[in-house]
Amino acid sequence: MGIHVVIQPLVGYGAAVVSPSPGVRQLVAGSEETSFIVQVPARIGGLMDTARFAQSLADAASEFSEWCETQHRTRSHSSSFHDQWSDAADDAVTRKND
């Protein structure tokens, strides 16, 4: 049985590497109120396992970010509904005057 954490980011969510004490680093993602933390396990091989995980996470995050940006561009309208109608009216007037 696994634990699945779902995050639907809000404005202000981000990620950072923090050092809570000398010689300790953590990857923290989320907000001040809610976050998840990646720590290096205190065992032989823990640093390399965490490095591989962090690199995998970075690669996947980059791919997901690119997908989200592409979806935003293809799903967003470049102008407002009002501007679209104004442009259409301007075009009709131009055609009528030609």
DAZILIN-V97796 format. One record per residue. RES is the residue in one letter. PSI is psi in whole degrees, -180 to 180 (* if undefined). D_FIRST is the distance of its C-alpha to the first C-alpha in whole Angstrom. Layout:
BEGIN
res=RES psi=PSI d_first=D_FIRST
res=RES psi=PSI d_first=D_FIRST
END
This chain:
BEGIN
res=M psi=134 d_first=0
res=G psi=170 d_first=4
res=I psi=129 d_first=7
res=H psi=128 d_first=10
res=V psi=125 d_first=13
res=V psi=128 d_first=16
res=I psi=127 d_first=20
res=Q psi=95 d_first=23
res=P psi=146 d_first=25
res=L psi=170 d_first=29
res=V psi=134 d_first=32
res=G psi=-13 d_first=32
res=Y psi=147 d_first=28
res=G psi=-170 d_first=29
res=A psi=150 d_first=27
res=A psi=157 d_first=29
res=V psi=126 d_first=29
res=V psi=158 d_first=30
res=S psi=92 d_first=32
res=P psi=-22 d_first=31
res=S psi=161 d_first=33
res=P psi=130 d_first=35
res=G psi=1 d_first=33
res=V psi=133 d_first=30
res=R psi=147 d_first=29
res=Q psi=148 d_first=26
res=L psi=121 d_first=25
res=V psi=132 d_first=24
res=A psi=141 d_first=24
res=G psi=-133 d_first=24
res=S psi=-179 d_first=27
res=E psi=-31 d_first=29
res=E psi=-36 d_first=27
res=T psi=129 d_first=23
res=S psi=164 d_first=22
res=F psi=150 d_first=19
res=I psi=134 d_first=21
res=V psi=123 d_first=20
res=Q psi=156 d_first=22
res=V psi=125 d_first=23
res=P psi=143 d_first=21
res=A psi=75 d_first=24
res=R psi=163 d_first=24
res=I psi=130 d_first=26
res=G psi=-6 d_first=25
res=G psi=-40 d_first=23
res=L psi=-46 d_first=26
res=M psi=-39 d_first=25
res=D psi=-42 d_first=22
res=T psi=-38 d_first=22
res=A psi=-45 d_first=25
res=R psi=-43 d_first=23
res=F psi=-46 d_first=20
res=A psi=-40 d_first=23
res=Q psi=-41 d_first=25
res=S psi=-43 d_first=22
res=L psi=-42 d_first=22
res=A psi=-44 d_first=25
res=D psi=-46 d_first=26
res=A psi=-39 d_first=23
res=A psi=-39 d_first=25
res=S psi=-45 d_first=28
res=E psi=-43 d_first=27
res=F psi=-40 d_first=26
res=S psi=-46 d_first=29
res=E psi=-42 d_first=31
res=W psi=-46 d_first=30
res=C psi=-43 d_first=30
res=E psi=-42 d_first=33
res=T psi=-44 d_first=34
res=Q psi=-40 d_first=33
res=H psi=-44 d_first=35
res=R psi=-39 d_first=38
res=T psi=-21 d_first=38
res=R psi=-15 d_first=37
res=S psi=146 d_first=39
res=H psi=139 d_first=43
res=S psi=-17 d_first=45
res=S psi=164 d_first=47
res=S psi=166 d_first=47
res=F psi=-44 d_first=48
res=H psi=-45 d_first=52
res=D psi=-37 d_first=52
res=Q psi=-43 d_first=52
res=W psi=-38 d_first=54
res=S psi=-43 d_first=57
res=D psi=-42 d_first=56
res=A psi=-40 d_first=57
res=A psi=-42 d_first=60
res=D psi=-43 d_first=61
res=D psi=-41 d_first=61
res=A psi=-41 d_first=63
res=V psi=-42 d_first=66
res=T psi=-46 d_first=66
res=R psi=-38 d_first=66
res=K psi=-38 d_first=69
res=N psi=-17 d_first=71
res=D psi=* d_first=71
END
